[in-house]
């Protein structure tokens, strides 16, 4: 009703400005207003300062046009400030709700939920939505061969959007990421944008963890299409967080990416084998197959065979088993821990 009264008041004011002889009854009839509506409109004009009582006439007259314009500007500025204040309160309320959006969704779905995503477009859309919803932190691990330049650029766009909102971000990539120029450029862009980056010789699987409540993991292809697992729930996200932190602790800070890099990264060890070779022999000692080791390192099977031959030559061994025994004796891979039920199990003693 207040909006209707304001509209009636504007009509009445324009009518009064246009006429010379002011007749309230005639004005009410011409404007087709009831007595109550006419009285309310007239009272509002008086309250707004657009009309004033006429001296000795018992009626009202309009203020000069320049006064009405100034008064209208003042009222509009006041209304604008009120709307801005309300918008600010609304924005703060939305921010408070959004800061825990993913967490609230996880609490509403306390049980672990897994959803298989098939197809690059489906996965990209899901990751885009997760990046928008992220409010606190994004953790990621990237094993395998470096992604194509197009996919890295798309992921960098999502990362930049999250980082610009103040979302903390940490990422672990394989050492091989510094080989191709577009891989090195991607790591450098991440660091410059504010993402913490570490390198590792081997990583268990590809993963993105959002606010400890939503995760995406690599899955075997389905019908020739890319596939990923979407996971929700505190239990599985805690396990994934622990896996990430284990890999993060054992990762290394990247060298100066602008100066170029090689496959070994960093200063040479005072040991007969480099970091990647040690990772290979550790996985061989754990019983991993060649295709699994090659995928974890992001190299081809042919490259892995050359590395394996080189390892056995350095250790003076004629078999993988003998190479593992020799490496353990030299303290290169440590003593096997039979109590570890799974190669991903974090060593809490470290």
ZAGU-878299 format. One line per 10 residues: number of its first residue (from 1); for each residue x, y, z of N, C-alpha, C. Coordinates in steps of 0.001 Angstrom, whole numbers, plus 500000, padded with zeros to 6 digits. Example, Ala and Ser with C-alpha at 12.3 -4.5 7.8 and 13.67 -1.06 7.14 Angstrom:
1 = 513190:494310:507800:512300:495500:507800:513200:496700:507800 ~ 512850:497750:507080:513670:498940:507140:512900:500030:507870;
END
This chain:
1 = 500823:498793:500000:500000:500000:500000:500858:501258:500000 ~ 502024:501201:500629:502907:502369:500669:503354:502754:499262 ~ 503591:501745:498411:503996:502020:497030:502853:502690:496257 ~ 501614:502238:496499:500455:502856:495849:500305:504308:496277 ~ 500516:504579:497563:500391:505950:498065:501441:506851:497429 ~ 502672:506325:497268:503730:507115:496636:503373:507443:495192 ~ 502803:506455:494479:502406:506707:493089:501295:507759:493026 ~ 500325:507664:493956:499248:508661:494002:499799:510044:494317 ~ 500809:510101:495187:501387:511387:495568:502072:512042:494368 ~ 502789:511242:493559:503432:511793:492366:502386:512331:491381;
11 = 501308:511589:491195:500239:512053:490294:499636:513356:490805 ~ 499388:513430:492101:498783:514622:492686:499719:515817:492554 ~ 501015:515595:492779:501970:516693:492683:502035:517233:491256 ~ 502070:516337:490257:502105:516789:488867:500820:517552:488514 ~ 499714:517116:489064:498432:517801:488825:498458:519204:489421 ~ 499006:519324:490615:499061:520629:491262:500022:521560:490534 ~ 501139:520986:490001:502092:521812:489273:501495:522328:487962 ~ 500616:521545:487352:500067:521919:486044:498923:522920:486155 ~ 498184:522924:487245:497002:523770:487381:497291:525107:488026 ~ 496387:526045:487761:496508:527372:488388:495558:527511:489571;
21 = 494362:527088:489391:493379:527153:490480:493277:525783:491138 ~ 493586:525762:492418:493633:524480:493142:492276:524188:493754 ~ 491677:523102:493301:490397:522655:493827:490544:521194:494233 ~ 490661:520919:495537:490906:519545:495993:489855:518559:495512 ~ 488568:518929:495583:487514:517986:495182:487608:517666:493693 ~ 487857:518694:492888:487991:518469:491457:489217:517618:491146 ~ 490317:517893:491850:491540:517117:491640:491336:515651:491993 ~ 490638:515391:493095:490402:514010:493509:489597:513255:492460 ~ 488577:513948:491889:487746:513301:490881:488520:513061:489589 ~ 489316:514034:489178:490075:513873:487945:491123:512758:488060;
31 = 491670:512627:489241:492692:511583:489457:492065:510241:489841 ~ 490739:510240:490000:490000:509028:490347:490531:508397:491630 ~ 490679:509235:492651:491161:508774:493949:490019:508816:494968 ~ 490038:507853:495871:489092:507896:496976:489520:508987:497943 ~ 488637:509346:498852:488980:510374:499839:490170:509934:500689 ~ 490169:508656:501075:491281:508165:501897:492596:508189:501113 ~ 492549:507742:499836:493762:507729:499028:494252:509144:498764 ~ 493326:510070:498510:493694:511460:498264:494322:512070:499516 ~ 493717:511800:500667:494265:512336:501913:495646:511782:502214 ~ 495839:510477:501935:497150:509862:502192:498203:510435:501251;
41 = 497864:510645:499976:498805:511208:499015:499173:512633:499390 ~ 498193:513419:499809:498449:514803:500200:499331:514868:501447 ~ 499079:513959:502405:499899:513915:503620:501338:513533:503299 ~ 501508:512613:502347:502867:512196:501974:503609:513332:501290 ~ 502935:514084:500423:503588:515226:499779:504011:516261:500799 ~ 503173:516471:501787:503489:517435:502847:504698:516943:503646 ~ 504704:515656:503957:505805:515082:504729:507110:515113:503940 ~ 507039:514936:502618:508233:514938:501767:508727:516349:501451 ~ 507920:517363:501769:508346:518735:501531:508057:519247:500145 ~ 507131:518597:499410:506794:519027:498057:505643:520051:498044;
51 = 504864:520098:499111:503808:521099:499234:503905:521712:500616 ~ 503281:522874:500762:503246:523556:502050:501892:524240:502202 ~ 501471:524462:503448:500174:525135:503649:500208:526546:503068 ~ 499138:526904:502382:499007:528267:501862:498592:529197:503002 ~ 499213:530363:503057:498957:531301:504150:497530:531812:504063 ~ 496747:531582:505112:495397:532096:505215:494390:531516:504265 ~ 494784:530481:503480:493838:529949:502501:493245:528614:502933 ~ 493821:528006:503949:493316:526717:504415:493534:525595:503423 ~ 494471:525769:502526:494773:524726:501539:496283:524617:501379 ~ 496736:523967:500275:498167:523741:500084:498622:524252:498727;
61 = 499897:524611:498656:500508:525018:497391:501819:524263:497234 ~ 502253:524123:495974:503512:523423:495722:504689:524349:495988 ~ 505815:523740:496342:507051:524501:496527:507591:524842:495140 ~ 508510:525804:495001:509110:526127:493701:509756:524889:493075 ~ 509776:524813:491742:510327:523631:491063:511748:523292:491478 ~ 512614:524339:491619:513998:524044:491987:514090:523426:493384 ~ 513178:523859:494275:513141:523274:495618:512681:521824:495551 ~ 511685:521548:494707:511188:520186:494565:512270:519260:494001 ~ 513030:519743:493018:514112:518934:492438:515160:518596:493492 ~ 515564:519625:494255:516574:519395:495299:516065:518408:496344;
71 = 514803:518554:496711:514226:517655:497706:514130:516231:497170 ~ 513771:516104:495901:513658:514780:495298:515021:514094:495229 ~ 516068:514855:494885:517418:514289:494860:517851:513825:496249 ~ 517532:514631:497246:517894:514277:498626:517214:512981:499053 ~ 515925:512881:498752:515180:511675:499116:515704:510448:498377 ~ 516037:510626:497096:516533:509487:496317:517899:509025:496812 ~ 518747:509981:497196:520060:509621:497745:519906:508866:499058 ~ 518972:509310:499870:518724:508625:501142:518223:507195:500886 ~ 517295:507057:499930:516778:505729:499609:517878:504836:499042 ~ 518783:505422:498234:519888:504655:497658:520830:504150:498742;
81 = 521115:505027:499722:521985:504600:500833:521346:503454:501605 ~ 520041:503530:501788:519360:502450:502500:519429:501146:501716 ~ 519259:501231:500384:519336:500024:499570:520747:499439:499577 ~ 521757:500325:499522:523140:499842:499565:523453:499163:500891 ~ 522951:499755:501982:523172:499163:503304:522511:497788:503387 ~ 521292:497691:502826:520597:496413:502830:521334:495393:501973 ~ 521836:495838:500818:522593:494925:499950:523862:494434:500633 ~ 524499:495320:501404:525708:494918:502120:525388:493864:503175 ~ 524296:494059:503886:523891:493069:504884:523569:491741:504200 ~ 522874:491818:503064:522541:490612:502321:523799:489907:501835;
91 = 524773:490699:501363:526028:490117:500889:526770:489408:502013 ~ 526789:490014:503203:527467:489393:504339:526766:488112:504769 ~ 525433:488120:504695:524686:486917:505046:524984:485795:504058 ~ 525004:486135:502760:525319:485133:501742:526743:484601:501904 ~ 527682:485493:502256:529072:485068:502464:529165:484104:503639 ~ 528422:484408:504723:528430:483528:505892:527865:482160:505547 ~ 526817:482146:504730:526239:480869:504310:527170:480140:503349 ~ 527751:480894:502408:528607:480276:501408:529909:479746:501972 ~ 530421:480351:503044:531701:479930:503612:531648:478498:504116 ~ 530467:478012:504411:530342:476643:504906:529427:475803:504020;
101 = 529255:476236:502748:528310:475556:501875:528657:474091:501687 ~ 529909:473821:501312:530307:472440:501071:530248:471629:502355 ~ 530676:472245:503480:530642:471548:504761:529219:471232:505172 ~ 528310:472196:504975:526913:471973:505322:526320:470847:504477 ~ 526674:470804:503210:526185:469722:502358:526715:468377:502845 ~ 527968:468360:503274:528549:467104:503756:527864:466643:505041 ~ 527530:467587:505937:526846:467216:507165:525453:466679:506877 ~ 524805:467278:505881:523474:466798:505521:523545:465401:504920 ~ 524704:465038:504384:524897:463713:503817:526070:463063:504553 ~ 525835:462681:505798:526913:462209:506662:527523:460899:506169;
111 = 526744:460076:505470:527280:458827:504950:528096:459086:503691 ~ 529097:458245:503482:529928:458372:502288:529099:458115:501034 ~ 529234:458992:500069:528525:458854:498805:529522:458928:497666 ~ 529419:457967:496735:530291:457923:495571:529447:458033:494314 ~ 529927:458829:493372:529216:459018:492117:530219:458934:490977 ~ 529951:458077:490008:530852:457916:488872:530511:458928:487791 ~ 531499:459741:487416:531329:460733:486353:532016:460223:485092 ~ 531307:460241:483975:531847:459721:482720:531824:460817:481662 ~ 532942:461011:480989:533031:461997:479920:533735:463265:480373 ~ 534568:463805:479496:535349:464995:479845:534456:466184:480185;
121 = 533362:466370:479411:532480:467508:479667:531830:467409:481046 ~ 531386:466214:481407:530751:466013:482721:531733:466290:483845 ~ 532956:465785:483696:533972:465975:484737:534363:467443:484838 ~ 534548:468092:483694:534920:469507:483691:533844:470357:484372 ~ 532573:470060:484082:531476:470813:484711:531461:470618:486214 ~ 531717:469383:486665:531741:469111:488108:532883:469848:488790 ~ 534067:469840:488162:535217:470535:488742:534986:472043:488762 ~ 534347:472560:487720:534040:473991:487681:533111:474361:488841 ~ 532083:473547:489067:531166:473813:490173:531851:473713:491524 ~ 532751:472727:491674:533475:472583:492936:534370:473784:493191;
131 = 535007:474298:492121:535863:475476:492287:535083:476695:492728 ~ 533850:476818:492224:533009:477957:492614:532567:477833:494071 ~ 532222:476600:494490:531731:476392:495855:532843:476421:496899 ~ 534083:476188:496485:535197:476162:497444:535317:477505:498158 ~ 535468:477442:499470:535580:478663:500267:536850:478730:501089 ~ 537436:477587:501415:538573:477582:502331:539850:477008:501720 ~ 539762:475804:501107:540996:475134:500713:540736:474123:499601 ~ 541698:474014:498688:541684:472985:497653:543043:472297:497646 ~ 543044:470975:497789:544257:470172:497741:544185:469280:496509 ~ 545316:469063:495840:545278:468231:494640:546585:467478:494452;
141 = 546474:466277:493857:547630:465457:493480:547471:465100:492010 ~ 548597:465108:491268:548533:464931:489816:549601:463953:489340 ~ 549310:462644:489394:550266:461663:488857:550092:461491:487354 ~ 550823:460549:486793:550699:460277:485365:551401:461316:484517 ~ 551279:461141:483207:551900:462081:482270:551246:463447:482397 ~ 551990:464537:482139:551385:465874:482179:550192:465963:481242 ~ 549109:466596:481694:547923:466760:480868:548229:467637:479657 ~ 547422:467527:478606:547617:468409:477445:547516:469876:477841 ~ 548146:470724:477048:548190:472150:477360:546788:472747:477497 ~ 545860:472317:476651:544490:472855:476719:543847:472573:478070;
151 = 543996:471347:478571:543389:470985:479848:544070:471707:481004 ~ 545386:471898:480908:546087:472640:481958:545617:474092:481997 ~ 545384:474684:480837:544897:476064:480793:543503:476171:481400 ~ 542647:475191:481113:541305:475203:481694:541368:475071:483215 ~ 542220:474173:483702:542336:474006:485150:542928:475244:485807 ~ 543855:475920:485107:544442:477138:485659:543389:478223:485794 ~ 542450:478275:484841:541362:479244:484951:540522:479009:486194 ~ 540199:477730:486467:539438:477413:487689:540254:477740:488930 ~ 541547:477412:488892:542405:477697:490048:542477:479190:490331 ~ 542644:479987:489269:542778:481435:489436:541521:482027:490058;
161 = 540347:481551:489637:539087:482044:490185:539011:481781:491682 ~ 539406:480585:492099:539370:480241:493523:540411:481035:494314 ~ 541624:481134:493774:542688:481865:494467:542332:483335:494635 ~ 541690:483920:493633:541299:485332:493715:540290:485570:494842 ~ 539529:484541:495220:538570:484670:496314:539213:484412:497661 ~ 540497:484113:497682:541182:483876:498948:541224:482419:499369 ~ 540869:481500:498470:540915:480070:498787:542373:479608:498802 ~ 542801:478945:499878:544155:478404:499957:544253:477187:499041 ~ 545421:477025:498409:545557:475935:497453:546950:475339:497539 ~ 546988:473997:497601:548253:473262:497555:548140:472166:496506;
171 = 549213:471963:495739:549192:470971:494667:550507:470205:494640 ~ 550406:468888:494402:551587:468038:494264:551601:467480:492839 ~ 552690:467701:492131:552850:467188:490774:554057:466260:490728 ~ 554098:465443:489698:555266:464591:489502:556453:465418:489018 ~ 557650:464905:489281:558858:465563:488784:558826:465713:487265 ~ 558193:464767:486569:558152:464821:485111:557376:466029:484599 ~ 556637:466694:485467:555865:467862:485048:556785:468989:484581 ~ 558009:469007:485081:558934:470081:484698:559653:469777:483385 ~ 559333:468628:482762:559964:468286:481492:559438:469106:480332 ~ 558169:468916:479934:557631:469689:478803:557489:471165:479154;
181 = 557720:472055:478186:557627:473496:478476:556265:473920:479021 ~ 555169:473344:478481:553857:473769:478978:553621:473278:480400 ~ 554274:472163:480788:554170:471697:482170:554894:472621:483123 ~ 556118:473026:482751:556880:473971:483574:556144:475289:483697 ~ 555570:475746:482574:554842:477021:482594:553634:476948:483520 ~ 552974:475789:483544:551811:475633:484417:552213:475706:485888 ~ 553294:475023:486249:553761:475068:487636:554159:476487:488035 ~ 554833:477179:487127:555253:478550:487413:554039:479456:487592 ~ 553010:479267:486749:551797:480074:486860:551088:479811:488181 ~ 551066:478555:488623:550453:478217:489908:551162:478940:491053;
191 = 552489:478883:491041:553253:479537:492108:553030:481043:492105 ~ 553050:481647:490936:552861:483097:490849:551464:483515:491307 ~ 550468:482631:491114:549098:482948:491520:548885:482781:493015 ~ 549823:482119:493712:549687:481955:495153:549468:480528:495602 ~ 549524:479570:494683:549365:478162:495038:550706:477600:495498 ~ 550702:476838:496596:551905:476150:497041:552066:474876:496229 ~ 553260:474627:495719:553507:473497:494834:554661:472664:495363 ~ 554496:471353:495284:555603:470438:495583:555673:469363:494502 ~ 556855:468762:494381:557097:467730:493390:557362:466401:494087 ~ 556991:465324:493428:557214:463990:493980:557619:463055:492854;
201 = 558354:462002:493208:558757:461017:492206:557606:460088:491868 ~ 556705:459875:492814:555578:458978:492596:554399:459460:493421 ~ 553198:459309:492873:551959:459667:493568:550960:458531:493377 ~ 550109:458273:494376:549216:457103:494293:548087:457237:493284 ~ 547453:458400:493191:546330:458578:492273:546046:460060:492116 ~ 545292:460390:491068:544912:461784:490828:543748:462135:491742 ~ 543823:463307:492405:542804:463664:493387:542689:465171:493530 ~ 541461:465637:493756:541197:467027:494125:540271:466991:495327 ~ 540654:467634:496421:539880:467644:497664:539486:469081:497990 ~ 538180:469312:498133:537640:470655:498340:537065:470769:499750;
211 = 537627:471672:500552:537106:471989:501883:536889:470752:502750 ~ 537709:469729:502552:537622:468497:503356:536243:467855:503319 ~ 535464:468124:502280:534095:467612:502237:533720:467027:500885 ~ 534424:467396:499828:534097:466956:498480:535390:466614:497758 ~ 535411:465456:497093:536648:465020:496443:536360:464423:495077 ~ 537363:464543:494205:537305:463934:492878:538583:463131:492683 ~ 538422:461877:492243:539561:460983:492051:539498:460345:490676 ~ 540662:460020:490137:540709:459379:488827:540109:457985:488909 ~ 539504:457569:487807:538912:456235:487707:539254:455661:486336 ~ 539249:454336:486197:539525:453739:484875:538515:454222:483842;
221 = 538944:454390:482599:538030:454855:481542:536825:453931:481385 ~ 535717:454509:480964:534497:453746:480703:534111:453938:479232 ~ 534048:452844:478488:533663:452895:477076:534512:453902:476296 ~ 535807:453922:476612:536714:454810:475902:536648:456256:476322 ~ 535877:456559:477364:535740:457942:477829:536414:458117:479193 ~ 536887:459337:479445:537482:459681:480721:536466:459480:481841 ~ 536909:459013:482999:536008:458774:484129:536636:459277:485421 ~ 535802:459633:486377:536271:460105:487683:535242:459741:488738 ~ 535704:459594:489969:534829:459335:491103:534617:460630:491888 ~ 533378:460957:492146:533035:462084:493019:532666:461499:494369;
231 = 533346:461954:495428:533140:461402:496765:532720:462492:497739 ~ 531735:462179:498563:531285:463071:499630:531226:462286:500932 ~ 531483:462971:502028:531412:462317:503329:532671:462546:504135 ~ 532538:462753:505443:533706:463092:506276:534735:461980:506368 ~ 534293:460716:506375:535242:459621:506566:536192:459477:505387 ~ 535645:459426:504188:536505:459245:503013:537355:460487:502767 ~ 536796:461672:503045:537573:462903:502838:538717:463004:503841 ~ 538511:462510:505065:539598:462485:506041:540714:461560:505571 ~ 540351:460391:505052:541350:459453:504540:542140:460074:503393 ~ 541435:460757:502489:542099:461403:501355:543005:462536:501840;
241 = 542571:463256:502853:543393:464331:503420:544689:463765:503997 ~ 544586:462665:504715:545778:462055:505298:546732:461562:504209 ~ 546157:461014:503141:546995:460561:502026:547734:461732:501391 ~ 547011:462839:501206:547645:464026:500617:548771:464531:501519 ~ 548512:464652:502816:549523:465194:503728:550758:464301:503762 ~ 550552:462992:503660:551686:462070:503623:552553:462347:502392 ~ 551896:462514:501257:552638:462805:500031:553273:464196:500069 ~ 552593:465145:500703:553110:466509:500796:554396:466550:501618 ~ 554405:465842:502734:555586:465826:503604:556792:465253:502872 ~ 556545:464254:502022:557650:463604:501318:557947:464251:499966;
251 = 557234:465313:499629:557496:466027:498388:558641:467007:498538 ~ 559056:467594:497426:560152:468565:497429:559683:469873:496807 ~ 560279:470955:497247:559961:472264:496685:560555:472351:495287 ~ 559786:472808:494299:560318:472872:492933:561534:473774:492838 ~ 562450:473471:491902:563588:474368:491658:563110:475617:490942 ~ 564069:476445:490574:563730:477648:489811:563215:477217:488451 ~ 561876:477293:488277:561277:476784:487045:561672:477607:485828 ~ 561932:478871:486043:562289:479724:484914:563631:479369:484315 ~ 564471:478664:485082:565808:478328:484602:565844:476985:483888 ~ 564661:476329:483767:564616:475016:483125:564802:473933:484149;
261 = 564560:472685:483764:564661:471566:484691:564999:470311:483926 ~ 565416:469290:484674:565639:467994:484078:564844:466953:484836 ~ 564994:465706:484498:564173:464663:485096:564523:464398:486550 ~ 565744:464745:486974:566144:464380:488323:565794:465431:489341 ~ 565808:466740:488957:565377:467835:489815:566201:467936:491096 ~ 566804:469107:491256:567478:469375:492503:568905:468853:492476 ~ 569640:469079:493561:571032:468641:493628:571128:467126:493618 ~ 572203:466638:493000:572400:465193:492937:572658:464637:494322 ~ 572078:463473:494583:572292:462829:495881:573688:462211:495906 ~ 574235:462108:497076:575506:461420:497220:575224:459933:497396;
271 = 574447:459375:496466:574049:457977:496488:574174:457445:495064 ~ 574262:456116:494904:574417:455570:493564:573188:455730:492691 ~ 572027:456082:493259:570808:456220:492468:570124:457549:492776 ~ 569424:458061:491760:568706:459310:491968:567323:459026:492556 ~ 566567:460094:492774:565271:459987:493466:564275:459104:492714 ~ 564204:459254:491402:563245:458476:490622:563630:456999:490605 ~ 564915:456718:490537:565348:455325:490533:565049:454653:491862 ~ 565200:455430:492952:564866:454895:494272:563373:454604:494358 ~ 562556:455508:493786:561111:455277:493773:560763:454015:492991 ~ 561457:453780:491868:561204:452579:491061:561502:451324:491853;
281 = 562643:451286:492487:563021:450058:493188:562163:449837:494434 ~ 561669:450917:495039:560724:450762:496155:559442:450096:495681 ~ 558937:450546:494532:557700:449959:494017:557924:448521:493561 ~ 559085:448241:492997:559388:446855:492626:559454:445979:493872 ~ 560050:446502:494945:560140:445742:496184:558760:445483:496777 ~ 557799:446384:496524:556437:446205:497029:555603:445309:496124 ~ 556184:444858:495001:555468:443951:494129:554657:444617:493043 ~ 554850:445915:492829:554089:446613:491793:554501:446138:490410 ~ 553531:446068:489499:553805:445645:488134:554352:446811:487313 ~ 554962:446460:486172:555616:447485:485355:554652:448577:484899;
291 = 553449:448171:484433:552532:449191:483931:552083:450134:485029 ~ 551943:449611:486255:551560:450444:487391:552675:451418:487756 ~ 553923:450927:487724:555069:451790:488049:555216:452882:486996 ~ 555093:452506:485718:555237:453496:484643:554156:454566:484747 ~ 552924:454148:485056:551835:455116:485174:552070:456061:486357 ~ 552565:455511:487467:552812:456340:488649:553906:457363:488395 ~ 554901:456989:487585:556013:457896:487297:555712:458830:486127 ~ 554685:458511:485360:554368:459338:484201:555327:459114:483048 ~ 555818:457868:482883:556731:457547:481787:556158:456375:481004 ~ 556737:456108:479853:556300:454981:479040:556906:453691:479570;
301 = 556335:452559:479156:556869:451255:479567:558294:451079:479057 ~ 558570:451596:477866:559918:451488:477303:560930:452254:478142 ~ 560529:453479:478568:561426:454263:479423:561659:453564:480750 ~ 560611:452950:481295:560754:452239:482565:561723:451068:482423 ~ 561651:450354:481300:562573:449230:481104:564024:449709:481068 ~ 564252:450862:480429:565618:451413:480412:566059:451786:481825 ~ 565144:452385:482590:565488:452762:483967:565808:451531:484809 ~ 565000:450478:484633:565215:449253:485408:566568:448630:485066 ~ 566904:448610:483779:568204:448082:483361:569343:448899:483968 ~ 569172:450233:483957:570195:451095:484535:570356:450877:486024;
311 = 569230:450652:486726:569287:450414:488171:570072:449135:488471 ~ 569752:448076:487740:570443:446801:487997:571926:446898:487661 ~ 572258:447678:486609:573679:447860:486276:574408:448608:487376 ~ 573764:449684:487915:574408:450447:488981:574643:449596:490220 ~ 573671:448706:490497:573773:447880:491704:574533:446590:491465 ~ 574917:446341:490199:575655:445118:489889:574826:443873:490114 ~ 573532:443963:489803:572628:442826:490030:572074:442339:488704 ~ 571760:441040:488654:571252:440442:487430:569746:440221:487472 ~ 569092:440482:488606:567643:440304:488711:567053:441420:489565 ~ 565749:441596:489443:565087:442622:490240:565172:442303:491729;
321 = 564991:441031:492065:565047:440650:493475:566415:440971:494065 ~ 567457:440611:493317:568813:440879:493803:569063:442378:493914 ~ 568497:443148:492967:568654:444601:493029:567972:445161:494264 ~ 566789:444626:494604:566088:445084:495798:566853:444779:497065 ~ 567413:443576:497133:568207:443196:498306:569427:444093:498434 ~ 570098:444350:497293:571301:445195:497316:570942:446631:497730 ~ 569830:447154:497205:569421:448518:497550:569085:448634:499026 ~ 568414:447625:499576:568082:447642:500994:569346:447576:501837 ~ 570309:446764:501393:571569:446642:502131:572332:447955:502139 ~ 572229:448702:501040:572904:449996:500967:572139:451105:501688;
331 = 570951:450771:502198:570141:451779:502902:569443:452748:501973 ~ 569288:452361:500695:568663:453269:499733:567148:453275:499839 ~ 566573:452145:500220:565111:452075:500278:564605:451702:501656 ~ 565473:451580:502605:565033:451263:503953:564687:449796:504088 ~ 564369:449411:505299:564007:448026:505586:562532:447825:505356 ~ 562120:446757:504689:560697:446535:504449:559920:446483:505754 ~ 558701:446973:505748:557850:447017:506932:556666:446082:506710 ~ 556751:444810:507151:555716:443836:506858:554369:444176:507478 ~ 554315:445031:508489:553057:445337:509144:552223:446324:508347 ~ 552799:446979:507344:552034:447943:506550:551079:447200:505640;
341 = 549746:447332:505835:548792:446556:505060:548595:447068:503645 ~ 549023:448285:503355:548724:448878:502054:549775:449921:501752 ~ 550247:450023:500507:551292:451014:500185:550867:452444:500412 ~ 549565:452719:500554:549107:454097:500792:549017:454417:502268 ~ 549225:453421:503138:549082:453647:504572:550133:454631:505052 ~ 549736:455781:505666:550723:456746:506168:551537:456164:507301 ~ 552825:456502:507332:553699:456075:508420:553626:457100:509514 ~ 552795:456836:510518:552564:457833:511576:553781:458022:512447 ~ 554770:457150:512334:555951:457303:513174:556909:458335:512659 ~ 556704:458802:511418:557632:459780:510855:557217:461175:511231;
END
